[in-house]
Every structure is written in structure tokens, then in C-alpha cells.
Amino acid sequence: GEGYPQTGSVNRSGVHWDMICDMRDGGEIEVDGEVFYRNGKFLI
């Protein structure tokens, strides 16, 4: 995502993605209605 200018960041991205550390047991991520990550494995 976009950085904080007061910290010296010049990053101007409009996209931010937080990765979750442990999603092995029942974890699932959907993008645009499609599951692309389930139980610790990427499905794409």
C-alpha cells in the first residue's frame, strides 16, 4: 500500500495486501468470488 510520507516513504501504490502467517487448518482466500488459496496451498 501507500507509505507514510512522514517516515520518508515514497511508495504511491494503491494496492495493499496483508499476508496471514498460518492458514493451514481451514484457511481460505477468495478473490473475485474464486478460491485461490485453501488449507496452506495456492490453487492457481
N, C-alpha and C positions, 0 to 999 in steps of 0.2 A: 504494500500500500504506500501511500504518500508519507514521507518522513516529516519530522518536526523541524521547521526551519531554524528554530532557536537552538537546536543541537548541531547545526551545521549541515544537516541533510539537504541534498539537492534532488532526491528522488521524487518524481512527479507522477508516479504510477496511479492509475485509477482502480487497480485490481489488488486485492489483499486476500491472502489465503493462509489461515492458521492450520497447521498440520497437528493432528491429535497423536499423542505418543503411543498409546496402546489401544487398538481397536480390534484385537484378535477374537475376543469372545462376543459375538453378536453385533459387532460394529458394522455400520453400513453408511456409505456416502452416495447420494444421488445428485446428478447434475442434469437439469432439463428433463426430469422425470425418468432418467435412465440410471440404474445402479451401476457404478463403475468400480466400487470397492466394497468387499464384504469379507468379514472374518479374517482380516490380515492379508488379503490378497487383492491386487488390482485385477479387474476382469477384462480390461481392454488390451 
